[in-house]
Amino acid sequence: MRAIVYDSPRGFDVREVPTPEPASGEIRVSVIQSGLCGTDLHLHEGQFMASFPFTPGHEVVGRVDALGPGVTGRMGVTRDQPSRQRLLVRPGEGNGRSGQLLHRHGV
């Protein structure tokens, strides 16, 4: 998959990186669109305890791409046609864990 990777403040490029496999209880989301927020701008400058290398973008819209073992309706995601389930992901909302799925929409 392609991703923006920062190696240093203001030093980034688009690269091919391995597509991660979801672990137990996780889902993988194929990103359709990602926004940049104020946090990303600070990370671009090397602030907010940025640790390199990293890939920015934590507010995304996408489709469920793969389910890890043990996913059983968590956050409204089901094993029935997972690739048809569209999601909005916004970290820091929901139960306080990163990457909360706020909305799920059928096609």
Sequence and secondary structure as in RCSB ss.txt:
>XXXX:A:sequence
MRAIVYDSPRGFDVREVPTPEPASGEIRVSVIQSGLCGTDLHLHEGQFMASFPFTPGHEVVGRVDALGPGVTGRM
GVTRDQPSRQRLLVRPGEGNGRSGQLLHRHGV
>XXXX:A:secstr
 EEEEEEETTEEEEEE       TT EEEEEEEEE  HHHHHHHTT TT  SSB    EEEEEEEEE TT SSGG
G  SSSGGG EEEE TTSSSSSSS EEEEE  
